[in-house]
């Protein structure tokens, strides 16, 4: 099919009316006839009419055709492929399958709304079905088959995961491939679906519709469980608007224990405790609640056997508020996303002293400064990483490359250097993912391009043979290295996490970047005795209970380590958001697919060069027109 790269030039075809008008206005010269004594004629008015007719049809057609071909040539015609012109719209129906949707009536309502959305899809558009909780999955790829889409809706079932809107929108946006479309979110609009600082990005041409299933039913939930001395302590929350009385029971090492009845105030919580001696290694507490959500009726606990459970941030003076404000906010606000790791701070000078938090109790070290890091501190960090610890290094102005290199004394050998050029000579640059399949960037989905909005004024040059470069700056330098010294993991970032060298901390992408970096360097060993569904390591099933940790999570020599898997207690919170609040958390991006279509069209037009043929025909027509005009003159 013929398309045009600059179709507005076709308006110039209106100039073809000019020859028609001129031909209609054309007058044939009257012959002169000599007549005697004209003044003797009686002065009388002469009435006459004349019908204007086009006499030179061939000449007119040639002139009109020349102008039409000129307009077509300027409009840059090309032959579009069937794929380029046959892109139908796409509608993705996303069904919330988090455990807050598990009541039978709620999920049945969700299926009804999903099928109603299916019926509204235009007949020529494609429709796909996906489900989402903490992760999103396309269960039926976009197609014209409405029966397959309806069957996918019927087959959907709720699970144990928490609501995460960002993952759903990211996966849905990837299904459009530059086409117009809509995302229909069938959900209960839980506020916890948007985490602190969470935002999603979809193409500007994509419409988001919300199908609200309504609020959840009144619910009782075991929201916390801990061992305090020789007592098992549980927190029970009542989301109903009235006081409720319920039975609470404990299980110790798989054996039924005692039970008791407790009264919980409306929209309040109650603390219940049970006796448990020091020999108890695992426990669970269950509450009776037949009307509400069933997944949060039981919570599991494993006594901590020494698993690592902390994040140690190393700053110049150990002051998080003044020297690592942004990092502290990310780690504190994302407590559940990082597995409720405790955040501590120390300085390089006290890292290996008895006054500093013990490295042995930390899962990851975030190194922001190396000033004052002595030999014992460097050796302690090197041993920590070699023995399976995680390291996140931000090579900012407080990091000395020669000092940090000792931490990587073996292979790979890390090199860090900074430019001494004046600030006016520093080129501005942004960040680009070199490997979008890396686990750190997988969580970003289609929003990874938003990292390009960050501006870096100054960077460090980092290099380590044997390390993987997972991100680069737009000026070509390595931005993020993934290293594996010993049994641990290390990520080295070529700028700071403060606000001195870049504006990264002021962008929404900073929050998931740090979260995913911490999660990545701590993967590979059990960090704690409890995991929430939604932050499970590979190999652990997303089902609440007490399970044996996979060997891939364990350090050398560990076997048979028990961990507790629980649902996210935030999913039990019935607080909802409005449609406007939901839409406000979505960032609109320039439609990359439309830009790609434009580039493809330009490439086709450049290859075909049909405008040259149009100009050639115009010239040929003008030549013929000149010959015809000379003979009819």
C-alpha positions in Angstrom: 0.0 0.0 0.0 1.2 3.5 -0.9 2.0 5.7 2.1 3.6 9.1 2.5 6.4 10.2 4.9 5.3 13.9 4.7 1.6 13.7 3.8 0.9 17.4 4.5 2.6 18.2 1.2 -0.3 16.6 -0.5 -2.2 19.7 0.3 -0.2 21.2 -2.5 -2.3 19.2 -4.9 -4.9 21.9 -4.5 -2.7 23.9 -6.9 -4.0 21.7 -9.7 -7.1 23.9 -9.7 -5.0 26.8 -11.0 -4.8 25.5 -14.6 -8.5 24.7 -14.6 -9.4 28.2 -13.5 -7.0 29.7 -16.1 -8.5 27.6 -18.9 -12.0 28.7 -17.9 -11.0 32.4 -17.9 -9.2 32.1 -21.3 -10.6 34.4 -24.1 -10.1 33.8 -27.8 -9.0 37.0 -29.6 -11.8 38.4 -31.9 -10.9 39.1 -35.5 -10.8 42.8 -36.5 -13.3 43.8 -39.2 -13.2 47.2 -40.8 -16.5 49.0 -40.7 -17.4 52.4 -42.1 -18.8 55.4 -40.3 -19.2 53.7 -36.9 -20.2 57.0 -35.4 -23.3 57.1 -37.5 -24.6 53.9 -35.9 -27.4 54.4 -33.4 -26.0 54.1 -29.9 -27.9 51.1 -28.7 -27.1 48.5 -26.0 -26.1 45.1 -27.2 -27.1 42.2 -25.1 -25.2 38.9 -25.5 -24.2 35.8 -23.4 -21.3 33.4 -23.8 -20.8 30.0 -22.2 -17.2 29.5 -21.1 -16.0 26.1 -22.2 -12.7 24.3 -21.8 -11.3 23.8 -25.3 -7.9 22.3 -24.8 -8.5 19.2 -22.7 -5.2 17.5 -23.3 -3.2 20.6 -22.4 -5.3 21.0 -19.2 -4.8 17.4 -18.2 -1.0 17.7 -18.7 -0.7 20.8 -16.5 -2.9 19.3 -13.7 -0.9 16.0 -13.8 2.4 17.9 -13.5 1.2 19.7 -10.4 -0.1 16.5 -8.9 3.1 14.7 -9.4 5.1 17.6 -7.9 2.9 17.4 -4.7 3.4 13.6 -4.5 7.2 13.9 -4.9 7.4 16.4 -2.0 5.2 14.1 0.2 7.9 11.4 -0.2 5.9 8.3 -1.1 6.8 4.7 -0.2 5.3 1.3 -0.3 4.5 0.2 3.3 4.7 -3.5 4.3 1.6 -5.3 5.4 3.0 -5.5 9.0 3.5 -1.7 9.1 -0.1 -0.9 7.9 -1.9 -3.7 9.5 -1.2 -3.1 13.2 -4.4 -3.6 15.1 -5.0 -2.2 18.6 -4.2 -4.3 21.6 -6.1 -4.6 24.9 -4.4 -6.4 27.8 -6.7 -7.5 30.6 -4.7 -7.8 33.8 -6.3 -9.8 36.7 -5.1 -9.2 40.2 -4.4 -12.7 41.7 -2.8 -11.5 45.0 -4.2 -13.2 48.2 -6.3 -10.1 49.0 -8.5 -11.3 46.1 -8.8 -14.8 47.4 -12.4 -14.6 48.9 -14.7 -16.5 46.5 -17.1 -13.7 45.9 -14.3 -11.2 45.3 -12.6 -13.3 42.7 -15.8 -14.2 41.0 -16.6 -10.5 40.7 -13.1 -10.0 39.2 -13.8 -12.6 36.5 -17.1 -11.0 35.7 -15.4 -7.6 35.2 -12.7 -9.1 33.1 -15.2 -10.7 30.8 -17.2 -7.5 30.6 -13.9 -5.8 29.5 -13.4 -8.5 26.9 -16.8 -7.9 25.4 -16.0 -4.2 25.0 -12.8 -4.8 23.0 -13.4 -3.6 19.3 -13.8 -6.6 17.0 -10.7 -5.8 15.0 -8.4 -5.4 18.0 -6.2 -8.0 19.6 -6.8 -9.0 23.2 -4.5 -10.7 25.7 -4.9 -11.9 29.3 -2.4 -11.7 32.1 -2.4 -12.2 35.9 -0.3 -10.4 38.5 0.6 -10.4 42.1 4.2 -9.8 43.1 5.1 -10.9 39.6 3.1 -10.7 36.4 2.7 -13.3 33.7 1.0 -13.2 30.3 -1.3 -16.3 30.3 -2.8 -15.6 26.8 -0.8 -13.7 24.3 -2.7 -11.0 22.3 -4.9 -12.5 19.5 -8.2 -12.1 17.8 -9.6 -15.3 19.5 -12.0 -14.2 22.1 -12.8 -17.7 23.2 -9.2 -18.4 24.2 -9.1 -15.1 26.2 -12.3 -16.1 28.0 -10.9 -19.5 28.8 -7.8 -17.8 30.3 -10.0 -15.6 32.5 -11.9 -18.7 33.7 -8.6 -20.5 34.5 -7.2 -17.7 36.7 -6.9 -18.4 40.4 -5.6 -16.3 43.3 -2.3 -17.1 45.0 -0.3 -16.0 48.1 1.7 -13.1 46.6 1.3 -9.4 47.4 -0.1 -6.8 45.0 2.5 -5.1 42.9 1.1 -2.8 40.2 4.4 -1.8 38.8 5.2 -5.3 37.6 1.8 -5.7 36.0 2.0 -2.4 34.1 5.6 -3.1 32.9 4.7 -6.5 31.5 1.5 -5.3 29.9 3.3 -2.4 28.2 5.8 -4.8 26.6 2.9 -6.4 24.7 2.0 -3.4 22.6 5.1 -3.2 20.4 4.4 0.4 19.3 0.6 -0.2 18.7 -2.2 1.7 20.3 -3.8 -0.1 23.1 -5.4 -0.2 26.6 -4.6 -2.0 29.9 -7.6 -3.0 31.9 -6.6 -3.5 35.6 -9.0 -5.7 37.4 -8.1 -5.2 41.1 -9.2 -4.2 44.5 -7.2 -1.0 44.4 -5.1 -1.8 47.5 -2.9 1.0 48.6 0.0 -1.4 49.4 0.2 -2.3 45.7 2.2 0.9 45.2 5.4 0.7 47.3 7.2 3.7 48.7 8.6 5.7 45.8 7.1 3.1 43.3 6.1 4.3 39.8 5.3 2.6 36.6 5.9 3.9 33.1 3.7 3.1 30.0 3.7 4.6 26.5 1.8 7.8 26.2 -0.6 6.2 23.6 -1.7 3.5 26.1 -5.0 4.0 28.0 -5.3 2.5 31.5 -8.7 1.5 32.7 -9.5 0.3 36.3 -12.1 -2.3 37.0 -12.7 -2.1 40.8 -13.9 -5.3 42.5 -14.7 -3.4 45.7 -13.2 -3.5 49.2 -12.2 -6.8 50.9 -14.4 -8.5 53.6 -13.8 -8.0 57.3 -10.6 -9.9 58.2 -8.5 -11.2 61.1 -4.8 -11.7 60.4 -1.7 -12.8 62.2 0.6 -9.9 61.2 3.7 -10.6 63.3 5.3 -13.5 65.2 8.5 -13.5 67.3 10.3 -15.3 70.1 11.0 -13.2 73.1 12.8 -15.2 75.8 10.7 -18.2 76.5 7.5 -16.8 75.0 6.0 -16.9 71.5 4.5 -13.5 70.9 1.9 -12.9 68.1 0.1 -9.8 66.9 -3.5 -10.2 65.7 -5.2 -7.5 63.7 -8.9 -7.0 63.2 -9.9 -4.9 60.1 -13.6 -5.1 60.8 -15.6 -2.1 62.1 -16.8 -4.1 65.2 -15.1 -5.9 68.1 -14.4 -9.6 67.4 -13.7 -12.5 69.6 -11.6 -15.4 68.2 -9.6 -18.5 69.1 -5.8 -18.4 68.7 -3.7 -21.6 68.8 0.1 -22.3 68.7 2.1 -25.1 67.2 5.6 -25.9 68.5 8.0 -27.9 66.3 5.1 -29.4 64.5 3.2 -30.5 67.6 -0.1 -28.8 68.7 0.4 -26.5 71.7 -2.0 -24.4 73.8 -4.7 -22.2 72.6 -6.6 -19.2 74.0 -9.5 -16.9 73.2 -8.9 -13.2 72.7 -11.0 -10.1 72.0 -9.8 -7.6 69.4 -11.2 -4.1 69.1 -12.6 -2.7 65.9 -9.8 -1.8 63.5 -7.3 -2.6 66.2 -4.7 -5.2 67.2 -4.1 -7.5 70.1 -0.9 -9.2 71.4 -1.2 -12.9 72.3 1.7 -14.9 73.8 2.3 -18.5 74.5 5.0 -20.3 76.6 7.9 -21.9 74.7 11.2 -23.3 76.1 14.6 -22.7 74.5 14.5 -26.1 72.7 11.8 -24.9 70.3 13.2 -24.3 66.9 10.0 -23.6 64.9 6.5 -22.4 65.7 3.3 -21.2 64.1 0.3 -19.3 65.4 -3.2 -19.6 63.8 -6.4 -17.6 64.2 -9.9 -18.7 63.4 -11.5 -16.6 60.7 -13.8 -18.2 58.2 -15.1 -15.0 56.6 -11.9 -13.1 55.7 -8.7 -13.9 53.9 -7.5 -17.4 54.6 -3.8 -17.0 53.7 -3.0 -14.7 56.7 -4.7 -16.8 59.3 -1.4 -18.6 60.0 2.1 -17.2 60.5 5.3 -19.3 60.8 8.5 -18.7 62.7 12.0 -20.3 62.8 14.4 -19.5 65.5 17.3 -17.6 64.1 20.3 -19.9 63.8 22.8 -17.2 63.1 21.8 -16.2 59.6 23.0 -12.9 58.4 20.3 -10.2 58.8 21.8 -6.7 58.4 23.0 -4.0 56.0 26.1 -2.2 57.1 26.6 1.3 55.5 30.2 2.6 55.6 30.4 6.4 55.5 33.1 8.9 56.4 32.0 9.4 60.0 29.3 6.7 60.3 26.5 9.3 60.2 23.7 8.1 58.0 21.5 11.2 58.2 24.2 13.6 57.0 26.4 11.4 54.8 24.0 8.8 53.4 20.6 10.4 53.6 19.2 9.0 50.3 20.6 5.5 50.9 19.1 5.4 54.4 15.7 6.5 53.1 15.7 3.8 50.5 16.7 1.0 52.8 14.3 2.2 55.6 11.3 2.7 53.3 11.8 -0.6 51.6 12.2 -2.7 54.7 10.0 -5.5 53.4 11.5 -5.4 49.9 14.9 -6.0 51.3 13.7 -8.7 53.7 13.5 -6.5 56.8 17.2 -6.2 57.0 18.5 -4.1 59.9 20.4 -1.0 58.7 23.6 0.0 60.7 26.3 2.4 60.0 30.0 2.6 60.7 33.1 4.6 59.6 36.1 3.1 57.7 38.3 3.9 60.7 36.3 1.8 63.1 35.3 -1.0 60.6 37.6 -3.6 62.1 37.5 -2.5 65.7 35.3 -3.8 68.5 33.3 -0.6 68.4 31.9 -1.2 64.9 28.9 -3.4 64.1 30.2 -7.0 63.4 30.6 -7.9 59.7 29.6 -11.5 60.6 26.1 -10.4 61.3 25.7 -8.4 58.1 24.4 -9.6 54.7 25.7 -6.7 52.7 28.1 -3.8 53.1 27.3 -0.6 51.2 30.7 1.2 51.0 30.4 4.9 50.4 33.7 6.0 51.8 37.2 4.5 52.3 38.9 7.4 54.0 40.7 6.1 57.1 40.2 2.4 56.1 43.3 0.8 57.5 44.9 -2.6 56.6 42.8 -4.5 59.2 39.6 -3.0 57.8 40.6 -3.8 54.2 41.4 -7.4 55.2 38.1 -7.7 57.1 36.1 -6.5 54.1 38.1 -8.8 51.7 37.4 -11.8 53.9 33.7 -10.8 54.3 33.2 -10.8 50.5 35.3 -13.9 49.9 33.2 -15.8 52.4 29.9 -15.1 50.8 29.0 -11.5 51.8 27.6 -8.9 49.5 29.3 -5.6 48.6 27.8 -2.5 47.0 30.5 0.0 46.3 29.7 3.6 45.1 32.9 5.0 43.7 32.2 8.6 44.7 34.5 11.4 46.0 35.0 9.7 49.3 36.4 6.5 47.8 40.2 6.0 47.2 40.8 3.6 44.3 44.2 2.4 45.7 42.6 1.6 49.1 39.6 -0.2 47.7 41.7 -2.2 45.3 43.1 -4.2 48.3 39.6 -5.5 48.9 39.9 -7.2 45.5 43.5 -8.2 46.1 42.9 -11.5 44.2 41.0 -11.8 41.0 39.4 -9.6 39.7 41.7 -6.6 40.4 39.7 -3.4 40.7 41.0 -0.2 39.3 39.3 3.2 40.2 40.4 6.6 39.0 38.8 10.0 38.8 39.4 12.9 36.4 41.3 16.0 37.6 40.0 18.2 34.8 38.1 21.4 35.8 34.4 21.0 36.4 33.6 23.0 33.3 35.2 20.3 31.2 33.2 17.4 32.6 30.8 16.2 29.9 27.2 15.5 31.0 26.2 11.9 30.5 23.4 9.4 31.4 23.1 5.8 32.2 22.3 2.9 29.8 21.8 -0.8 30.7 24.4 -2.8 28.8 22.7 -6.1 29.7 18.9 -5.8 30.2 18.8 -9.5 31.2 20.8 -8.9 34.3 18.7 -9.5 37.5 19.2 -5.9 38.6 17.5 -4.5 35.5 14.9 -7.2 35.1 12.8 -5.6 37.8 12.7 -2.4 35.8 11.1 -4.0 32.8 10.2 -1.5 30.1 11.0 1.4 32.5 14.8 0.7 32.3 15.0 3.5 29.7 14.0 5.9 32.5 17.5 5.6 33.8 18.5 7.7 30.9 16.8 10.7 32.5 19.5 10.8 35.2 22.4 13.3 34.6 25.9 12.5 35.8 28.3 15.5 35.9 31.2 13.6 37.2 32.1 9.9 37.3 35.0 7.5 38.3 36.6 5.4 35.7 36.3 1.8 36.9 37.9 -1.3 35.4 38.3 -4.9 36.7 39.3 -7.8 34.4 36.9 -10.7 34.7 34.0 -8.5 35.9 30.9 -8.1 33.8 29.9 -4.6 32.6 26.2 -4.5 33.1 25.7 -0.7 32.5 27.5 2.0 30.7 27.4 5.8 30.5 26.3 7.4 27.2 29.9 8.6 26.8 31.1 4.9 26.7 32.7 4.4 30.1 31.7 1.5 32.4 29.0 2.6 34.8 28.3 -0.7 36.8 30.5 -3.8 37.2 29.3 -7.1 38.5 32.2 -9.0 40.2 32.4 -12.3 42.0 35.4 -12.3 44.4 35.4 -15.7 46.2 31.9 -16.9 47.2 30.4 -13.4 47.5 29.1 -10.8 45.0 30.1 -7.2 44.5 28.6 -4.4 42.4 30.8 -1.4 41.7 29.0 1.8 40.6 31.1 4.5 38.9 29.5 7.5 40.7 28.2 8.5 44.2 24.9 7.8 45.9 24.7 11.3 47.2 23.8 14.5 45.3 27.3 15.8 44.5 28.2 14.1 41.2 24.7 13.4 39.8 21.0 14.0 40.3 20.4 10.2 40.5 19.0 10.3 44.1 16.3 12.8 43.1 14.9 10.5 40.4 12.3 7.8 41.1 14.6 5.2 39.5 17.1 5.5 42.3 14.8 3.6 44.8 14.4 0.4 42.8 18.1 0.6 41.6 19.4 0.5 45.2 16.8 -2.0 46.3 17.6 -4.4 43.4 21.3 -3.9 43.9 21.1 -4.9 47.6 18.9 -7.8 46.8 21.2 -9.0 44.0 24.5 -8.9 46.1 22.8 -10.7 49.0 21.3 -13.5 46.9 23.1 -16.8 47.1 22.9 -17.5 50.9 20.2 -17.4 53.6 20.1 -13.9 55.0 17.5 -14.5 57.7 15.2 -17.0 59.2 12.0 -15.6 57.5 11.2 -14.7 53.9 8.1 -13.0 52.6 6.4 -14.2 49.5 7.4 -11.7 46.9 11.0 -11.6 48.0 11.8 -15.3 47.9 15.2 -16.6 46.6 15.2 -19.0 43.6 14.2 -22.5 44.5 11.8 -21.6 47.3 8.1 -22.3 46.6 5.7 -19.4 47.0 3.6 -21.2 49.6 3.5 -20.3 53.3 5.1 -22.7 55.7 8.4 -23.9 57.1 10.7 -25.3 54.5 14.3 -26.4 54.0 16.5 -23.9 52.2 17.9 -25.0 48.9 21.6 -25.8 48.8 22.2 -23.0 46.3 21.3 -20.5 49.1 23.7 -21.9 51.6 27.3 -21.2 52.3 29.9 -24.0 52.1 29.3 -26.7 54.7 25.7 -25.7 55.5 22.9 -28.3 55.1 19.3 -28.7 56.1 18.7 -25.0 57.2 15.1 -24.3 57.9 13.4 -21.0 56.9 9.9 -19.7 57.4 7.9 -18.5 54.4 5.1 -16.1 55.2 2.6 -13.9 53.3 3.3 -10.2 53.2 1.4 -8.6 56.1 0.8 -5.4 54.1 -1.5 -7.4 51.9 -3.9 -7.8 54.9 -4.3 -4.0 55.0 -7.7 -3.0 53.5 -6.7 0.6 52.9 -7.6 1.5 49.3 -6.6 4.3 46.8 -8.8 6.2 44.4 -8.6 5.9 40.6 -7.0 9.3 40.4 -4.3 8.3 42.9 -3.6 5.2 40.9 -3.3 7.1 37.6 -1.0 9.7 39.3 1.6 7.0 40.0 1.9 6.2 36.3 4.5 8.0 34.3 3.8 8.5 30.6 6.8 8.0 28.3 7.2 8.9 24.7 6.0 6.0 22.5 9.1 4.3 21.5 7.2 2.1 19.1 5.9 5.1 17.2 9.5 6.4 16.9 10.6 3.0 15.6 7.8 3.0 13.0 8.9 6.5 11.9 12.5 5.3 11.5 11.3 2.2 9.6 9.2 4.4 7.3 12.2 6.7 6.6 14.4 3.7 5.8 11.9 2.3 3.4 11.4 5.7 1.7 15.2 6.1 1.3 15.6 2.7 -0.2 12.6 3.0 -2.6 13.1 6.7 -3.7 9.7 6.8 -5.3 9.9 10.6 -5.2 12.5 10.6 -7.9 10.1 8.7 -10.2 7.4 11.3 -9.5 9.8 14.1 -10.3 10.8 12.4 -13.5 7.2 11.9 -14.6 6.5 15.6 -13.9 9.4 16.7 -16.0 8.3 14.4 -18.9 4.8 15.8 -18.6 6.0 19.3 -18.7 8.0 18.5 -21.8 4.9 17.1 -23.6 2.9 20.1 -22.4 5.4 22.5 -24.0 5.1 20.7 -27.3 1.3 20.6 -27.2 1.1 24.2 -26.2 3.3 25.3 -29.1 1.1 23.6 -31.6 -2.2 24.9 -30.3 -0.9 28.5 -29.9 
